[in-house]
Amino acid sequence: MDVPTTPKTPRRTRGVLVLGLLALCGLVLFTGFMALGTWQVHRRAWKHDLIARVDQRVHAQPVAAPGRPQWSTITTADDEYRRVTITGTLLQDKSVRVRASTELGMGSWLLTPLRTPAGDVVLINRGFVSTTWCGGKASCMPGPVGETTITGLLRISEPKGAFLQDNDPAGDRWYSRDVAAIARAKSLGDTAPYFIDADAASSPGHVDGNDGPVGGLTVIAFPDNHLTYAITWYGLALMTLLGGWVVWKDERKRRASR
């Protein structure tokens, strides 16, 4: 004996309001994802242009470090990593140590102010020193006496503390190369808004038995994940279209079944 089957009740079709809201939501998401993907494409082009410009600066012949009249015009985009040279006298007793992590391990950058014949003061990152160097102090390095010439890369001040810690000027503990804060703490007066990373020739490190700062350790690296991000955003936009197609197909089935 055949048992009669109960016919399936057709699913209700979605109302105009619901379909309209779904369409609007899908349009907003699709537009947003496409915009973010396109923005990443533009960012990638900008980043590649920046890398090319920085590479050109790093390998160019050194130019004179900007003097006081040019300080107000210095920007990250136009000047950072420019190869410069400067002549003056190092103020050894005003040196500070800034915590650093390099290919040589954990330690500090040794920053010493340099006063030019014109009276300008510029902080010089003389290089890396170990945690045990100078007993943890910053002023036992004799260094060159009198006028000296230093060549290196122009760097912009770093006001934010690294290692998830803020600078402690009162305790002379430094975690970022904040030029303005160091100048205030050491009573340097008007100081250039940049510092210079000395190259290996200017700070060769272990020379003539002296355990000096090691220069030339500047790391120049720019994260370039923009293509991955662009693909992700465009992929989400495509998924939004697929989602819309699934909803449209399901709605056709509902209407056909009724």
C-alpha positions in Angstrom: 0.0 0.0 0.0 1.5 3.3 -1.0 1.7 5.9 1.7 0.7 9.3 0.5 3.5 12.0 0.8 2.8 15.4 2.0 3.7 18.0 -0.6 6.5 20.4 0.5 5.2 23.8 1.3 6.8 26.3 -1.1 9.2 28.8 0.6 7.9 32.3 0.9 9.4 34.8 -1.5 11.2 37.7 0.0 9.4 41.0 0.1 10.4 44.0 -1.9 11.8 45.8 1.2 14.0 42.8 2.1 15.3 42.5 -1.4 16.0 46.2 -1.6 17.9 46.1 1.7 20.0 43.1 0.6 20.7 44.8 -2.7 21.8 48.0 -1.0 24.0 46.1 1.5 25.6 44.2 -1.3 26.2 47.4 -3.4 27.8 49.1 -0.4 30.0 46.2 0.4 31.1 45.7 -3.3 31.8 49.4 -3.7 33.8 49.6 -0.5 35.9 46.5 -1.2 36.6 47.7 -4.7 37.7 51.1 -3.4 40.0 49.6 -0.8 41.5 47.3 -3.4 42.1 50.2 -5.8 43.6 52.3 -3.0 46.1 49.5 -2.3 47.1 49.4 -6.0 47.8 53.2 -5.8 49.7 52.7 -2.5 51.8 50.0 -4.1 52.8 52.3 -6.9 53.6 55.1 -4.4 55.7 52.6 -2.3 57.7 51.5 -5.3 58.4 55.1 -6.2 59.5 55.8 -2.7 61.8 52.8 -2.6 63.4 53.9 -5.9 63.9 57.4 -4.6 65.4 56.2 -1.3 67.7 53.8 -3.1 68.9 56.7 -5.3 69.6 58.9 -2.2 71.5 56.2 -0.3 73.9 55.6 -3.2 74.3 59.2 -4.2 77.4 61.3 -3.4 77.1 63.0 0.0 75.9 66.6 0.1 76.3 69.1 2.9 73.8 68.5 5.8 71.0 71.1 5.8 71.9 74.1 7.9 69.6 76.2 10.1 68.0 78.1 7.2 66.8 74.8 5.7 65.6 73.1 8.9 62.0 74.2 8.5 61.8 72.7 5.0 63.0 69.2 5.8 60.4 66.4 5.3 60.4 62.7 5.5 59.3 62.3 1.9 62.0 64.5 0.4 65.0 64.2 2.8 65.0 61.0 4.9 67.9 58.6 4.0 69.7 61.4 2.1 73.4 60.9 2.2 75.0 63.9 3.9 78.3 65.1 5.4 78.9 67.4 8.3 81.9 68.9 10.0 82.1 70.1 13.6 83.1 69.3 17.2 81.4 66.4 19.1 80.0 67.4 22.5 81.1 64.1 24.2 79.6 65.0 27.7 76.1 65.4 26.1 75.9 61.9 24.7 72.9 59.6 25.3 72.3 56.0 24.8 69.1 54.9 23.0 68.1 51.2 23.3 68.5 49.3 20.1 68.2 45.9 18.6 70.5 45.2 15.6 72.2 42.4 13.8 74.9 42.6 16.5 72.3 41.9 19.2 70.7 44.0 21.9 72.4 47.2 23.0 72.2 50.9 22.3 72.7 53.6 19.8 75.2 56.2 21.0 74.0 59.7 20.1 76.3 62.6 20.5 75.6 66.3 19.6 77.9 67.9 17.1 78.4 71.7 16.9 79.3 73.1 13.5 81.5 76.2 13.0 78.3 78.1 12.3 76.9 77.2 15.7 74.3 74.7 14.5 73.8 71.6 16.7 73.0 68.3 15.0 72.7 64.9 16.8 74.9 62.2 15.4 74.1 58.5 15.8 77.6 57.3 16.1 76.6 53.7 16.0 75.8 50.6 18.0 77.4 49.7 21.4 76.7 46.7 23.6 74.8 46.7 26.8 78.1 46.4 28.8 79.9 49.1 26.9 81.0 52.0 29.2 79.3 50.3 32.1 75.9 51.3 30.7 76.9 55.0 30.5 77.3 57.2 27.5 80.1 59.6 28.2 83.3 57.4 28.4 83.9 57.3 24.7 86.8 59.8 24.0 86.2 59.9 20.2 87.8 62.3 17.9 89.1 65.6 19.5 88.5 68.9 17.7 86.8 69.2 14.4 85.8 66.0 12.7 83.9 65.2 9.5 81.1 62.7 9.6 79.3 61.1 6.7 76.0 59.3 7.0 72.3 59.2 6.3 69.9 61.9 7.3 67.1 60.6 9.6 64.0 62.3 10.9 63.4 62.6 14.6 61.5 59.7 16.3 59.3 61.2 19.0 57.5 57.9 19.8 59.1 55.5 22.2 60.1 52.0 21.0 60.0 48.7 22.9 56.5 49.7 24.1 58.2 52.2 26.5 58.3 56.0 26.7 61.5 57.9 27.0 62.5 58.9 30.5 64.6 62.1 30.2 64.8 62.6 34.0 66.3 59.1 34.4 68.4 59.5 31.1 66.7 56.3 29.7 65.9 56.5 26.1 63.9 54.2 23.8 63.6 56.4 20.7 65.7 59.0 19.0 63.5 61.9 19.9 65.7 64.9 18.9 63.6 67.6 20.6 63.4 65.7 23.9 67.1 64.9 23.9 67.9 68.5 23.1 65.8 69.7 26.1 67.2 67.1 28.5 70.8 68.0 27.6 70.2 71.8 27.3 71.4 71.9 23.7 69.3 74.9 22.7 68.1 75.1 19.1 68.8 71.8 17.5 68.3 70.4 14.0 65.0 68.5 13.6 67.0 65.5 12.3 69.9 63.3 13.3 72.5 61.6 11.2 73.3 57.9 11.2 77.1 57.8 10.8 78.4 55.3 8.3 80.9 52.6 8.9 83.8 54.8 7.7 82.9 57.5 10.2 82.4 55.0 13.1 84.4 51.9 12.3 83.9 50.3 15.7 86.8 48.2 16.9 89.9 50.2 15.8 93.3 50.3 17.4 92.1 48.2 20.3 89.2 50.7 21.1 85.8 49.3 21.6 83.9 52.1 19.8 80.4 52.5 18.4 79.8 50.5 15.2 78.3 52.7 12.4 76.7 51.8 9.1 74.0 49.6 10.6 71.0 51.6 9.3 68.3 49.2 8.2 66.3 50.4 5.2 63.2 48.3 4.7 59.8 49.2 3.6 57.0 46.7 4.0 55.4 46.0 0.6 52.3 43.9 1.2 50.0 46.1 -0.9 49.5 43.6 -3.7 48.4 41.0 -1.2 46.0 43.5 0.4 44.6 44.5 -3.0 44.0 40.9 -4.0 42.2 40.3 -0.7 39.9 43.3 -1.1 39.1 42.5 -4.7 38.5 38.9 -3.7 36.0 40.0 -1.1 34.3 42.2 -3.8 34.0 39.1 -6.0 32.6 37.1 -3.1 30.0 39.8 -2.6 29.0 39.5 -6.3 28.7 35.7 -5.8 26.6 36.1 -2.7 24.3 38.4 -4.7 24.0 35.8 -7.5 23.2 33.1 -5.0 20.4 35.2 -3.4 19.0 36.1 -6.9 19.0 32.4 -8.0 17.4 31.3 -4.7 14.7 34.0 -5.1 13.9 32.8 -8.7 13.5 29.2 -7.3 11.1 30.4 -4.6 9.0 32.3 -7.1 9.0 29.4 -9.6 7.9 26.9 -6.9 4.9 29.1 -6.0 
